[in-house]
Amino acid sequence: MDSKISGSLTRARGAAERVAGETLGDVGLEFRGRVDEIKGKAVEGYGWAVDQAERLSQDLPDEFRDVADRSVDFARRKPLVTTGIIAGVLALLFGAAARRRR
């Protein structure tokens, strides 16, 4: 199943759980719903990012397209590793930007 669809379904299920938990006064159900909403948004965003990378790879010159296609394939096969790599790169970039401001 596509990550965007899976993320949307998880987010919708989480919203339903959260509302049910709020209505019934069940804090545990409400919390699980909020967690599923966040998880769904993350999976949905990951799916969107991989789709965008795939679209962008089609616009690259031929000598770079093979590397880009392999990278997109890796991202689809290893979503957690890819997410960790992206988070690490972003942390380094934001850290470097914060140090430059000082």
N, C-alpha and C positions, 0 to 999 in steps of 0.2 A: 504494500500500500504506500502511496506517496506520502512523504513526510508532512506536507502541508495539510493533507486530508486527515491524517492520523492526529496531527497537532490540533486541528479544529475540533475533531471529535473528543479528544481528551479535554480540551478547554471547555467545550459545551457540557460534558459530563461533570466536570469540576464545578461549573456554574450551577448546575442543577443540585449537586451535593451541597454546595455552600448555601443556596437558598433553602434547601430542605433542612439543613442544620440550623440556620437562623430561625426558621419557622418553628421547628420542634424544640429549639433551645438545646440542641445537641452540639456542644463545642467541638467534640472530636470529629463529627461529620462535617461541620463547617470548616475546620482546619484542613481536613483531607481534601475538601472541595477547593479550597484556596490553593493548596499545593498542586492539585491537578490542573487548575487554571494556569498557574505559572509554568508548569511543565508543558502544557499544551502550547502556550505562547512561545516557549523556547524551541520546541520541536517544529512548530509552524515557521518560525524565523529561520531555523536551520534549513528547512526545505526550500524556503524562498531564496536563501543565499546560495545554495547549491544550484538551483535552477538558473539564477542570474549568472553564476560562474559558467555554467554550461552555455548559456546564450552568448556571453562575452567571448568564450573560447572559439565560437564559430566565426567571430569577426577578426580573429588574429591571422597574421600571415601564416602560410603553410608550414614554415620551419618551426613555429612555436605551437601550432595547433596540437601536435601529438603529445607534447609535454602537458599542455593544458587539459587535454582529454584524459590523460592518465591521472592527473591531479583530481579532476572531477570524479573519476571512477573511484579513486582512493577515498575521497570524501563520502561518497555514497556507501562504500563498503565498511568504512570505519568512522561512523559519526561521532563517537565519544572522543576518539583520538583527535579527529579534526577540530572538534569544539575546544579541546584542551590546547591545541596548537594555536588556534585563533585567540583564545583567552590569554595565553602567554604572550603572544605578539602584541596584543592590545595593552596588556599590563606594562610591557617594556616601553611601548610608545608613549603611554600616558605618564609613566614614571619619568621618562626623558623630558617630556614637555613640562612636567612640574618642576624638575630640577633647573630647566632653562629659565623659568620665571623668577627664580630666586636671585 
